Amino acid sequence: MPLFQYKARGNRGDAIEGTIEAVSADAVASQLLESGVTPIDIRIAQTGASTEIDFSKLFVEKVTDTDIIQFSRQMHSLTKAGVPMLSAMHGLSQSTKNPTLAEAITNITLSLESGRDLATSFNEHPKIFSLFYVSMIRIGETTGQLDVIFDQLARYLERDKRTRDQIKSALRYPSFVLIAIAIAIAVINLFVIPAFAGVFARFQAELPLPTRILMAISEFSVTYWPQLLGVLVVILLGIRHYINTDEGRYRWDKFKLRLPLAGDIIYRATLARFSRLFSMSIKAGVPLITALTVVAKALDNTYVEERLLGMQTGIERGESITRTASATGMFDALVLQMMAVGEETGSIDTLLGEVAEFYEAEVENDIDKLSARIEPILTVVIAGIVLVLALGVFLPMWNLGEVAIK
């Protein structure tokens, strides 16, 4: 928090000066007034350059999804029990184990004390609380149903975390195998093949084409491995930099939906998240245009976000949700059919919730089968590597005996 320097007057008119940490100047004024002091001037303190390094800021503990889920559960229980908001936030700031989240809760409490509403206070911490999270809190604050909103947020975050954990678990074994294969190829290329090359050279035998190719690649790798390593690092950093640009992020998010094996799972998971979030937003009373904006940004996919934001123009012209959704090309027949029925019956939130449950079940089933689909591909890759090594390294050894006799 910034440090503010203030000048104030006491009850007897005496001058008071000092410094205080707070979220804003309004928060400082509120604290001074509560202590019986009348503020005169409040400004950010001018601090000189310090040569000391605050190591605590170099290793900031990250706020995990589990922390946010637990916080949402606690807020649901406290608001449902009728605990005043300031008391609830102050208690959570003391009991929360994650120091980063505890500091954020403390800042939110100070912001509330300065007169800001709850959603605005949460919105001051976008790295911890997403736009969708803040929007749902704003709706709950407006409708007086904060306990319901916090419960819905906790349930949604739990489902979303479970899905992502399942995907990571399914990809853990293939990733380990691919890394092991890459290390094995590097070791063979840099150490094993050169050793065999020395043996073959002593016998002065004519080597088959696969062996000559392997030896040429190995010799090139041994000679220029620093340059190859540097090129690899530059390529990886370049790809990372490109993905962080607007165009690169858009192309990568679009490519993810078309990845072999995993692309269909990512697409279904995206539809499930959209259906769940859109259903929650409509059920909470969020205006349709606002709901599309919030949900589009919450999906964390710029390609899908652009398609969803394009629906706003058609809806503003008076077109139906189903028609504008169909024009995006993002939704399959099931989602469009449920949207159409929901618009006719006025229960689009309920039907989209059922669509979300269907796709969540489909994603879980696909994730369970993902490892089984990847294992045959890995088996073929390993078999191909073994075949190449057998042809290139062991094939000449079959003729070494004959060469030795001669």
C-alpha positions as CSV (number, residue, x, y, z in Angstrom):
1,M,0.0,0.0,0.0
2,P,1.2,3.6,-0.7
3,L,2.4,5.7,2.2
4,F,0.5,9.0,2.7
5,Q,1.8,12.1,4.6
6,Y,-0.9,14.1,6.3
7,K,-1.5,17.3,8.2
8,A,-4.4,17.6,10.6
9,R,-5.9,19.4,13.6
10,G,-6.7,17.8,16.9
11,N,-9.8,18.5,19.1
12,R,-8.1,21.6,20.6
13,G,-6.8,22.9,17.3
14,D,-3.2,21.7,17.7
15,A,-1.3,20.8,14.6
16,I,-0.6,17.1,13.9
17,E,1.6,15.6,11.2
18,G,2.5,12.1,10.4
19,T,2.4,9.3,7.8
20,I,0.0,6.4,7.4
21,E,-0.3,3.5,4.9
22,A,-3.7,3.2,3.2
23,V,-5.3,2.3,-0.1
24,S,-6.2,5.9,-1.0
25,A,-6.3,9.4,0.4
26,D,-10.0,8.9,1.2
27,A,-9.1,5.9,3.4
28,V,-6.6,8.1,5.2
29,A,-9.2,10.8,5.8
30,S,-11.7,8.2,7.1
31,Q,-9.2,6.8,9.5
32,L,-8.3,10.3,10.8
33,L,-11.9,11.3,11.3
34,E,-12.7,8.1,13.1
35,S,-9.8,8.8,15.5
36,G,-11.2,12.3,16.2
37,V,-8.7,14.2,14.0
38,T,-9.7,16.7,11.3
39,P,-7.5,16.2,8.2
40,I,-6.2,19.4,6.4
41,D,-3.8,18.1,3.8
42,I,-3.2,14.5,2.6
43,R,-0.6,13.6,0.0
44,I,1.6,10.7,-1.0
45,A,4.8,10.7,1.0
46,Q,7.9,11.5,-1.0
47,T,10.4,8.7,-0.1
48,G,14.1,8.9,-1.2
49,A,15.7,6.1,-3.1
50,S,16.7,3.2,-0.8
51,T,19.6,0.9,-1.4
52,E,18.1,-1.8,0.7
53,I,16.3,-4.7,-1.0
54,D,13.0,-5.9,0.3
55,F,13.5,-9.6,-0.3
56,S,9.9,-10.3,0.9
57,K,8.6,-8.7,-2.3
58,L,10.9,-10.8,-4.5
59,F,9.2,-14.0,-3.5
60,V,5.4,-13.2,-3.4
61,E,3.3,-16.3,-2.7
62,K,0.8,-16.9,-5.5
63,V,-2.9,-17.0,-4.8
64,T,-4.1,-20.4,-6.0
65,D,-7.6,-21.5,-7.1
66,T,-7.8,-23.5,-3.8
67,D,-7.3,-20.2,-1.9
68,I,-10.1,-18.5,-3.8
69,I,-12.5,-21.4,-3.4
70,Q,-11.9,-21.5,0.3
71,F,-12.3,-17.8,0.5
72,S,-15.6,-18.0,-1.4
73,R,-16.9,-20.8,0.9
74,Q,-16.0,-18.8,4.0
75,M,-17.7,-15.7,2.6
76,H,-20.8,-17.7,1.8
77,S,-21.0,-19.0,5.3
78,L,-20.4,-15.6,6.9
79,T,-22.8,-13.7,4.7
80,K,-25.5,-16.4,5.1
81,A,-25.1,-16.1,8.9
82,G,-25.7,-12.4,8.8
83,V,-22.1,-11.3,9.9
84,P,-21.5,-7.7,9.0
85,M,-19.2,-7.3,5.9
86,L,-16.5,-5.4,7.6
87,S,-16.3,-7.9,10.5
88,A,-16.3,-10.8,8.1
89,M,-13.4,-9.3,6.0
90,H,-11.4,-8.3,9.0
91,G,-11.7,-11.9,10.4
92,L,-10.7,-13.5,7.1
93,S,-7.7,-11.2,6.8
94,Q,-6.5,-12.6,10.2
95,S,-7.2,-16.2,9.5
96,T,-6.2,-16.6,5.8
97,K,-2.9,-18.5,5.6
98,N,-1.8,-17.1,2.2
99,P,-0.1,-13.8,2.9
100,T,-0.8,-12.4,-0.6
101,L,-4.5,-13.1,-0.3
102,A,-4.5,-11.8,3.4
103,E,-3.0,-8.5,2.2
104,A,-5.6,-8.2,-0.5
105,I,-8.4,-8.8,2.0
106,T,-6.9,-6.2,4.3
107,N,-6.8,-3.7,1.4
108,I,-10.4,-4.5,0.5
109,T,-11.4,-3.9,4.1
110,L,-9.7,-0.5,4.1
111,S,-11.4,0.3,0.8
112,L,-14.8,-0.6,2.3
113,E,-14.1,1.6,5.3
114,S,-13.4,4.5,2.9
115,G,-16.9,4.3,1.5
116,R,-16.4,2.2,-1.6
117,D,-18.8,-0.7,-2.5
118,L,-17.7,-4.3,-2.3
119,A,-17.4,-4.9,-6.0
120,T,-15.3,-1.8,-6.6
121,S,-13.0,-2.9,-3.7
122,F,-12.6,-6.4,-5.2
123,N,-11.9,-4.9,-8.6
124,E,-8.8,-3.2,-7.2
125,H,-7.1,-6.6,-7.3
126,P,-7.6,-7.9,-10.9
127,K,-4.7,-10.4,-10.6
128,I,-6.5,-12.2,-7.8
129,F,-10.2,-11.8,-8.6
130,S,-11.3,-12.1,-12.2
131,L,-13.7,-9.8,-14.0
132,F,-16.4,-12.4,-13.8
133,Y,-15.9,-12.8,-10.1
134,V,-16.2,-9.1,-9.5
135,S,-19.3,-8.8,-11.8
136,M,-21.1,-11.6,-9.9
137,I,-20.3,-9.9,-6.6
138,R,-21.7,-6.6,-8.0
139,I,-24.9,-8.4,-8.9
140,G,-25.1,-10.1,-5.5
141,E,-24.5,-6.8,-3.8
142,T,-27.3,-5.1,-5.8
143,T,-29.8,-7.9,-5.3
144,G,-28.9,-8.6,-1.7
145,Q,-28.0,-12.2,-2.5
146,L,-24.3,-12.2,-1.7
147,D,-24.5,-15.5,0.1
148,V,-26.0,-17.2,-3.0
149,I,-23.5,-15.6,-5.3
150,F,-20.5,-16.7,-3.2
151,D,-21.9,-20.2,-3.1
152,Q,-22.3,-20.3,-6.9
153,L,-18.8,-18.9,-7.4
154,A,-17.3,-21.6,-5.1
155,R,-19.1,-24.4,-6.9
156,Y,-18.1,-23.1,-10.3
157,L,-14.5,-22.7,-9.3
158,E,-14.4,-26.2,-7.9
159,R,-15.7,-27.7,-11.1
160,D,-13.3,-25.7,-13.2
161,K,-10.3,-26.6,-11.1
162,R,-11.3,-30.3,-11.1
163,T,-11.5,-30.3,-14.9
164,R,-8.1,-28.6,-15.3
165,D,-6.5,-31.0,-12.8
166,Q,-7.8,-33.9,-14.7
167,I,-6.3,-32.6,-18.0
168,K,-2.9,-32.1,-16.3
169,S,-3.1,-35.5,-14.8
170,A,-3.9,-37.1,-18.2
171,L,-1.0,-35.2,-19.9
172,R,1.6,-35.9,-17.1
173,Y,2.6,-39.4,-18.3
174,P,2.9,-38.5,-22.0
175,S,4.9,-35.4,-21.1
176,F,7.3,-37.4,-19.0
177,V,7.8,-40.0,-21.8
178,L,8.5,-37.3,-24.4
179,I,11.0,-35.6,-22.1
180,A,12.7,-38.9,-21.4
181,I,12.9,-39.7,-25.2
182,A,14.4,-36.2,-25.9
183,I,17.1,-36.8,-23.2
184,A,17.8,-40.3,-24.5
185,I,18.2,-39.1,-28.1
186,A,20.6,-36.3,-26.9
187,V,22.7,-38.8,-24.9
188,I,22.9,-41.3,-27.8
189,N,23.7,-38.6,-30.3
190,L,26.4,-36.9,-28.2
191,F,28.1,-39.9,-26.5
192,V,27.0,-43.3,-27.8
193,I,27.2,-42.9,-31.6
194,P,30.7,-41.2,-31.4
195,A,32.0,-44.3,-29.4
196,F,30.7,-46.6,-32.1
197,A,32.1,-44.3,-34.8
198,G,35.6,-44.9,-33.3
199,V,35.1,-48.7,-33.5
200,F,34.0,-48.6,-37.1
201,A,36.9,-46.3,-38.1
202,R,39.5,-48.8,-36.7
203,F,38.1,-51.6,-38.9
204,Q,37.9,-49.4,-42.0
205,A,34.7,-51.1,-43.0
206,E,32.3,-49.7,-45.5
207,L,29.3,-48.4,-43.5
208,P,25.6,-48.6,-44.7
209,L,23.8,-45.4,-45.5
210,P,21.7,-45.2,-42.2
211,T,24.9,-45.4,-40.2
212,R,26.6,-42.7,-42.2
213,I,23.6,-40.4,-41.8
214,L,23.6,-41.0,-38.0
215,M,27.3,-40.5,-37.7
216,A,27.1,-37.2,-39.7
217,I,24.3,-35.9,-37.5
218,S,26.2,-36.9,-34.4
219,E,29.4,-35.3,-35.6
220,F,27.6,-32.1,-36.4
221,S,25.8,-32.1,-33.0
222,V,29.1,-32.7,-31.1
223,T,30.9,-29.9,-33.0
224,Y,28.2,-27.3,-32.9
225,W,26.1,-28.2,-29.8
226,P,26.6,-24.7,-28.1
227,Q,25.3,-23.0,-31.3
228,L,22.4,-25.5,-31.5
229,L,21.5,-24.9,-27.9
230,G,21.6,-21.2,-28.4
231,V,19.3,-21.4,-31.5
232,L,16.9,-23.6,-29.5
233,V,16.7,-21.1,-26.7
234,V,16.2,-18.2,-29.1
235,I,13.4,-20.1,-30.9
236,L,11.7,-20.9,-27.6
237,L,12.0,-17.3,-26.4
238,G,10.8,-16.0,-29.7
239,I,7.7,-18.2,-29.6
240,R,7.0,-17.2,-26.1
241,H,7.3,-13.5,-27.0
242,Y,5.1,-13.9,-30.1
243,I,2.4,-15.7,-28.0
244,N,2.4,-12.8,-25.6
245,T,1.5,-10.4,-28.4
246,D,-2.1,-9.7,-29.4
247,E,-1.8,-11.4,-32.8
248,G,0.2,-14.3,-31.4
249,R,-2.2,-14.9,-28.5
250,Y,-5.2,-14.9,-30.9
251,R,-3.6,-17.4,-33.3
252,W,-2.5,-19.7,-30.5
253,D,-5.9,-19.7,-28.8
254,K,-7.4,-20.5,-32.2
255,F,-4.9,-23.3,-32.8
256,K,-5.5,-24.8,-29.4
257,L,-9.1,-25.7,-30.5
258,R,-7.7,-27.7,-33.4
259,L,-5.0,-29.6,-31.7
260,P,-4.9,-33.3,-32.5
261,L,-6.5,-35.4,-29.7
262,A,-6.6,-32.5,-27.2
263,G,-8.3,-29.9,-29.4
264,D,-11.8,-31.4,-29.2
265,I,-11.5,-31.7,-25.4
266,I,-10.5,-28.0,-25.1
267,Y,-13.4,-27.1,-27.4
268,R,-15.9,-29.0,-25.3
269,A,-14.5,-27.6,-22.1
270,T,-14.8,-24.1,-23.5
271,L,-18.5,-24.7,-24.4
272,A,-19.1,-26.1,-20.9
273,R,-17.5,-23.0,-19.3
274,F,-19.5,-20.7,-21.5
275,S,-22.8,-22.5,-20.8
276,R,-22.1,-22.5,-17.1
277,L,-21.0,-18.9,-16.8
278,F,-23.7,-17.6,-19.1
279,S,-26.4,-19.5,-17.2
280,M,-25.1,-18.1,-13.9
281,S,-25.0,-14.6,-15.2
282,I,-28.6,-14.7,-16.7
283,K,-29.9,-16.3,-13.5
284,A,-28.3,-13.6,-11.4
285,G,-30.0,-10.9,-13.4
286,V,-27.0,-9.6,-15.4
287,P,-28.1,-7.7,-18.5
288,L,-27.6,-9.7,-21.7
289,I,-25.0,-7.5,-23.3
290,T,-23.0,-7.2,-20.0
291,A,-23.2,-10.9,-19.5
292,L,-21.7,-11.6,-22.9
293,T,-18.8,-9.2,-22.2
294,V,-18.1,-10.6,-18.8
295,V,-18.3,-14.3,-19.9
296,A,-16.2,-13.7,-23.1
297,K,-13.3,-12.3,-21.0
298,A,-13.7,-15.0,-18.4
299,L,-13.1,-17.8,-20.9
300,D,-9.4,-16.8,-21.3
301,N,-9.4,-17.4,-25.0
302,T,-9.1,-14.4,-27.3
303,Y,-10.4,-16.2,-30.4
304,V,-13.6,-17.3,-28.6
305,E,-13.8,-13.9,-26.9
306,E,-13.9,-12.1,-30.3
307,R,-16.7,-14.4,-31.5
308,L,-18.8,-13.9,-28.4
309,L,-18.3,-10.1,-28.5
310,G,-19.5,-10.2,-32.1
311,M,-22.9,-11.4,-30.9
312,Q,-23.5,-8.0,-29.2
313,T,-24.0,-6.2,-32.5
314,G,-26.8,-8.6,-33.6
315,I,-28.5,-8.6,-30.2
316,E,-28.5,-4.8,-30.2
317,R,-30.2,-4.9,-33.6
318,G,-33.0,-7.0,-32.0
319,E,-31.9,-10.4,-33.3
320,S,-32.4,-13.5,-31.1
321,I,-29.6,-15.0,-29.1
322,T,-29.8,-18.3,-31.1
323,R,-29.4,-16.5,-34.4
324,T,-26.4,-14.4,-33.4
325,A,-24.8,-17.5,-31.7
326,S,-25.3,-19.5,-34.9
327,A,-23.5,-16.8,-37.0
328,T,-20.4,-17.1,-34.9
329,G,-19.7,-20.7,-35.9
330,M,-18.6,-21.5,-32.4
331,F,-21.5,-23.5,-31.1
332,D,-22.7,-27.0,-32.1
333,A,-26.3,-28.1,-32.7
334,L,-26.9,-29.1,-29.1
335,V,-26.1,-25.7,-27.7
336,L,-28.1,-23.9,-30.4
337,Q,-31.1,-26.1,-29.9
338,M,-31.1,-25.6,-26.2
339,M,-30.7,-21.8,-26.7
340,A,-33.7,-21.8,-29.1
341,V,-35.9,-23.7,-26.7
342,G,-34.8,-21.6,-23.7
343,E,-35.6,-18.4,-25.6
344,E,-39.1,-19.7,-26.4
345,T,-39.8,-20.9,-22.9
346,G,-38.0,-18.1,-21.0
347,S,-35.8,-20.6,-19.2
348,I,-32.5,-20.2,-21.1
349,D,-30.5,-20.1,-17.8
350,T,-31.8,-23.5,-16.8
351,L,-31.3,-25.2,-20.1
352,L,-27.8,-23.8,-20.5
353,G,-27.0,-25.2,-17.0
354,E,-28.1,-28.6,-18.3
355,V,-25.9,-28.2,-21.4
356,A,-23.0,-27.3,-19.1
357,E,-23.5,-30.5,-17.0
358,F,-23.7,-32.6,-20.2
359,Y,-20.4,-31.2,-21.6
360,E,-18.7,-31.4,-18.3
361,A,-19.5,-35.1,-18.2
362,E,-18.3,-35.5,-21.8
363,V,-15.0,-33.7,-21.0
364,E,-14.4,-35.9,-17.9
365,N,-15.0,-39.0,-20.1
366,D,-12.7,-37.7,-22.9
367,I,-10.0,-36.9,-20.4
368,D,-10.1,-40.4,-18.9
369,K,-9.6,-41.8,-22.5
370,L,-6.9,-39.3,-23.4
371,S,-4.0,-41.3,-22.0
372,A,-5.3,-44.5,-23.7
373,R,-5.3,-42.5,-27.0
374,I,-1.8,-41.1,-26.6
375,E,0.0,-44.3,-25.5
376,P,-0.2,-46.1,-28.9
377,I,1.3,-43.0,-30.5
378,L,4.1,-42.9,-28.0
379,T,4.7,-46.6,-28.6
380,V,5.0,-46.1,-32.3
381,V,7.5,-43.2,-31.7
382,I,9.7,-45.2,-29.4
383,A,9.6,-48.2,-31.9
384,G,10.7,-45.8,-34.7
385,I,13.6,-44.6,-32.6
386,V,14.7,-48.1,-31.7
387,L,14.4,-49.1,-35.4
388,V,16.6,-46.2,-36.5
389,L,19.2,-47.0,-33.9
390,A,19.2,-50.7,-34.8
391,L,19.7,-50.0,-38.5
392,G,22.3,-47.2,-37.9
393,V,24.3,-48.6,-35.0
394,F,23.9,-52.4,-34.8
395,L,23.6,-53.2,-38.5
396,P,27.3,-52.6,-39.2
397,M,28.3,-54.7,-36.2
398,W,27.0,-57.8,-38.0
399,N,29.7,-57.4,-40.6
400,L,32.6,-56.6,-38.2
401,G,33.4,-60.3,-37.8
402,E,33.8,-60.7,-41.5
403,V,35.9,-57.6,-41.7
404,A,38.1,-58.7,-38.8
405,I,38.8,-62.1,-40.5
406,K,39.8,-60.4,-43.7
